[in-house]
Amino acid sequence: MKETSTGTTSGGTGTQAGETLLKVTGLQKHFPIRKGLLQRQVGAVKAVDGIDFDVRSGETLGVVGESGCGKSTMGRLITRLLEPTGGRVEFEGRDITHLGVAGMRPMRRDVQMIFQDPYSSLNPRHTIGTIVGAPFRLQGVTPDGGIKKEVQRLLEVVGLNPEHYNRYPHEFSGGQRQRIGIARAFALKPKLVVADEPVSALDVSIQAQVVNLLDDLQDELGLTYVIIAHDLSVVRHVSDRIAVMYLGKIVELSDRDALYETPMHPYTKALLSAVPIPDPRRRSAESGRILLKGDVPSPIAPPSGCRFHTRCWKATRICTTQEPPLIELRPGQRVACHHPENAPDQAPEDTELLSAAIEAIELVTTDDVAPAGGGAAAEAGSGPATKAVTKDAAKGVTKDAATTDAAAEEPADGTTSDE
């Protein structure tokens, strides 16, 4: 995790480290569904449906969630590669939500993106020198010593040979292509870099090299990152703060250590339980996986209220009718949940579990569930609780150490599911 000091600047500019560089308010992106001869709109895919967060200069914000939750769409919205349906995006205090191509051109020097697929993000008809040198030509910038010399320097910085200047993308491996994409993104020394799954398409042996390269360049250039990833271990290594997304919403936003040590949203807890533990002794001593019931609902018609209530083992009636706000329950830890983990309930008056939640408990525990105060009983030593179990009983459930079928497993690598 990068420590920031208020006396430094980001990207060699006047933005002080620790100040808000990017502010997102109520951001939405709905992709219309059209049918018929007249192509009338009959619905919309709510890929991003009202999210709020900010990114401070010099920090790294990690974004995690299942495939289809809207992470990549969010990254394209804040870099203005997609036009938002609603909400507001501010960069250094300036509203860039609806800037056109001409208005965004000067901003491209300060906001860059590293794309997920190193195979499709490079033009196979162009040489590496042309690809990495394109930002200089498009922005009318002539670096000291000329474009070729600067491109060769950038290639050397990212661990490639300057002699690769005249080669084509098909002559490189996946890790080398991703390094070329990084060199292109950093050519103009931007203030903000959005990295969409920067290592997911790479071999495990190459992933560590690319992650360490991003860390080194952040130290050297004072960059600010928004890193979108599936790999929770990578996110923990590189992030200062982490946002957890589910079905187009941010359900938890927290400092890295607080999120991994005391997750407050049930979905976050389920995601973290999917991280494999390499030590067999710890794996057996601690506990196994939390299995979530069913599949992720469709973003075309998301559930009412809390969008996670159809799979949550703590869901009550209020979860189906009222959407929980994303509020700060601890310093630096915000969560959108009526019945958060490790914190007092936001809706303490609602205690009766939904039938779907009672069924979900059986996927969460094989241990006894403590009897509820309202007369519900779980027979000692008999396994999961009966259908009369209330929310208070659900608070004490533990994770199933013996289950192997993981519906809540860490999402598989993919490039199109949330775009």
N, C-alpha and C positions, 0 to 999 in steps of 0.2 A: 504494500500500500504506500502511495506517495504522500509524503508530508509536504504541506504547502505553508509558505510563510508570506506574511502580508507585505514584505518588502521586495518581493520579486515580481516580475511581469511575465505575461504569457505570450509566447511566440514572438518575443522581441518588441512587443507593442506596449501601449500604456495601460492595458487592462491589468489591474492588480490581482495577484493570486488570492483566491478566497472570495473575490467578488462574483456576483452572478453574471455569467457570460451568456447563458441561454435560459430563457424562461418560457415555459409552455403552459397554456391555460385553456382548459376545456377542448383540447384538440380532438377532432373527429375526422374520419374518412369512411364514407359509405360508398361502396361500389354499386351502381344501379343494376338491377336485373330487368332486362327488356325482353318482351315476347310479342309475337304476332307480326302481321304485315306492316303495321305502323310503328313497330318497335316501342310500344308503350311500356312505361316502367311499372312493373308489378311487385317490386320488392327491392331490397338492398342488402348487400353483405356489409354488416357493420364491423369492419376490420378493426378500426380504432374508434371507440365510442365515448369520448370525453375523458381525457387524462390530463393530469396536472403534475408538473415537476419542474425543477430547475437544475442547472448544472453550473457549478462554480468553477472559476478559472483555475486551471492547474490540477483538477481532480479527475478521477476516472469513475464514471457511472456505469455499472454493469446492468444489463437488462436480461432477465431470464424468463422462461415460461415454456409451455408445451408448444408443439408445432400448431400453427393456426391461430395463435393468440394475438397476433398483430405486431410482433416485434419488428420485423423487417419493414412493414408498412410505416410504422412509427419513425424508423430511421430515415426513410425516404421523404417523409413529411417534414421533418426538422431540417433536412438539407434542401428542401423545396424541389426535389425531383418529382414529387406528386403535389397536386393542388389540394389543400385541405377542404373538407366539406364544411367544417365549422371550427371555432376556436381561434386561438391566437398564438403566434410564435414570435418571440422577441429575441433578437441577437444584439448584445451590447446596448440594450435599451431601445433598439429600433425595431418597429413592427415590420416583419418581412413576410407576413402571412400570405399576402396576395401580390407580391412583387412580380412583375413580368420578367421576361427573358432579359431585357435591357437593364432593368433594375437589379436583377440578381447577378449580372455579370461581374460587377466589382466585388460582390460578396463572395464569389467563388474562390477568391484568393484566401479568404479566411475560413471557409467551411468546405471540407473535402470528405470524401467517402471511400472506404476500402470495401470492395464488394465481396460477396460470399464465394462466388465461383471463379477461381483464377483461370479457368479455361475459357469461359465466355466473356469475361470482362476485358480481354485484350483483343484487339483487332488482328486477325491472322494475316492480313495483307500488309501490315506495317512492321517496320523493324522496331527493335527495342528503343533505339535512339529517337525515332519519330514518336513513339508512344509516350515515353517519359518526358520528351521535350515539348509535347503538345501544350501543356499549361503555359509555358513561357510564350509560345507564339500566340495563343488565344488571348492572353492578357497583355500582350505587347511589352513583355519584360525581357530585357537583355542582361543576363547576369555577367559579372566580371569574368573576362576570359572567353566569353561566348557560350552559346547554348550547349555545344558538344562537350566542352570541357566540364560544364556544370553537370550534365547528364552522366558523364563518366564518373564524376565524383560521387553523385548520388548512388550509382550502381555499386561503387566500392563501399559506401556507407552501409548499404543493406546486405553486404556480403557477397556480391557478385563481382565478376571480373570486368573491368572497364573495356576489355576487348570484346565483350558481348554486345557492344553498341550496334553493330550491323547485323546481328542475328535476328531470327523471327521467333515468335512465341512457341511454335511447335517444336523448337529445338531445346526446350527447357522442361524440367520436371515440374510437378505441381507446386512444390515448395518454392522453387525458383520463380515461377510465375507469380506467386503471391508476393514475393519480395519485389518483383517488378511493379506490381500494383501499389505496394507501399511506397516505393520510390516515387511513383507518379503522384500519389496523394500528398507526399511531403515536399514536392518540388518547390512550391511557393511559400513554404513555411507557414501553414495555416494556423489559426488559433484553435479551431475545433475540428476533430477528426471523428467521424462516425464509422466504426468498424463492424460490418455485418458478418457475423460468423467468420472471423478472419482465419481461423485454424481448423474449421470443421471438415474441410475437404482435403486436409493434409494427413500424411502418415503421423503416427504418434511420435516417432523419432524427430520429425520436423516441427511438430507443434511447439515444443519447448523452445526451439531456436527462434521461431517467429514471435512467440510471446516475449522472450527476453529481448529481442530486437525492438519491439514496441516499447518495452520498459526503458531501454537505453535511450531511444529517441525522445521519449517524453522527458527524461532527465536532461538531455542535451538541449532540446528546443523549447522546453516549458509548455508542452502541448496539453490540451484538454481532450479527453476521450469519452465517447459513448460507445461501449463495447456490447454488442448483442451476441449472445452465445447460448448454447445448450449445455455445454460442459460446466457443471457447477464448480468443479475443481479449478478450472481455468479462471472462472469469474472470481472465485475467492482469492486467487493469487494476484490478480491485477487490479481489483476494484477497491475504491474507497467507500462508495455507497452502492447499494444494489436495489433495483426496482424489480418486483415480481409481477408479471402480467398474466391475466387469465381472461380469455374471451373478450379482448379489446379494452380491458380495464386494468389499472394498477391496483393490486390488492394489498401490497405491502411495499414500503419504501423505507430503507433503514441503513444505518452504518453496517459495514461488513461484519464486524465481530459480533454485534448484537444480533444480526439476522441469523448467523450460523449457530450461535450459542443458545439464544432464546427466541426462536421464531414465534410470531404472535398469530399469524393467520393459519388456519388448518391446512390450506393448500400449500403454503410454504413449508409447513412441517412434513407434508407428504412428499414434496419434491426433495427435500433434504434427506429423507429416509431412503431415497433411491440412490444416493451416492455410495458406491461400493467401499467397504472398509478392507484394506489390503491385509491387515493383521488378523489371522483366523481366531486368535484368542479374544481380541476385542470384538470381533464380529459375533462370536457366540455369547460373550458376556453382556454386551449391550443389547441390542435388539435388532430385529429384522425390518422388513418393509411394511409401510402403510399402503394398503391397496385401496384405490379409489373405486367406487361403484360406477359401472357404466362408462360411457364415452363422453367426450366433450360435446356439449350441445352445439347446435348449428348457430353460427353468427348471423344467419338470416333472420332467425326468430329466437333470440337469446331468452333465457328464463327471466321472469319478473323478479323484482327485489334483488337480493344477492345472487349473482350469476353462478356461484359455486354451490348453492343450496341443494341442487339435485344430486350432488356427490359427497356432501359433507355429513359427517357423523355427529355434528353438533347443531344441525339445522332445526329451527323452530318455526312457528307460524309467521313471526315477524320477518323472518328471512325471505319469505315468499312474497311479501307485500311492500317492504321498505328497503330501498337500496342503502346500505351502510356508507356513510361518508368516510373519506380517507382523512383521518384525524390523528394527531400526535398523542399517543397514550404514554409514551416514554420519551425522554430527551433524545432526539435524533431518530426516533422509530415511529413511523406512521403506518396505520393499518386500517383497512376497510372491512370490519367484521362486527356483527352484533354480539358474538360470543367468542372473543379472542382467547388465544392460549396465553398463559402466564400473565394475565391481567384481569381486572374486574370487568364484568359484562357491561356492554353499553345498553343492553335491554334485559336487566335483571328480573323484570316482572314476567318475562316469557320463559317458561321452564319446560313445557311439554314438547318432547321431540316429535318430529314428523316420522311417519312410518318408513319413509326412505332413509332417514337417518338411523333408525333402529336397525334396518337391514345393513346399513353401511358399517355399523359397529362390529358386526360379525367378521368383516374384512379387516378390521383394525386390531382386534384382540383375540387371543385364545385364552387369556387369563380371566380371572373372575372380574366382573364389573361390580363395584360396590353397590349395595342396595341404596335406592333413592329414598330421600326423606319423605316422599309422598306415599309410601307404602309399597313401591315397586320392589321386587326381590329378585336377586340372582343367587341361585342355590350355590353354596360354597363348593368349589371343586367341580362344578358341572359345566364350565365353559361359558359361552356368551350369555348375555343377559336375556331376560324374557322381553316380550313386546311391550311391557308396561314401563320399561326403563325411561327415566327422564333425563333432562340435560345434565343435572348434577351428577348422575352416574356416569355420563359420557365423559365428564371432565377427567375421570380417573383412569380411563382406558389406556392400555399399553399397546405396543406394536407386536405384530405377529412375527415371531422369529423363525417360524418353520415354513412360511409361505414362499412359493417360488413363482407363481403366476402373477405378474406385476402389471396391472392396468395403469398404475401411476408411475411407471418406469420413466427414467430420464428420456426425453423425446429423441427419436431417431433423427439423424442428419437429413435435412431437406432444404431445397432452395425455393420452392414455389408455394408451400402451403400457407404462408401468412403474407403473401404479396398480393 
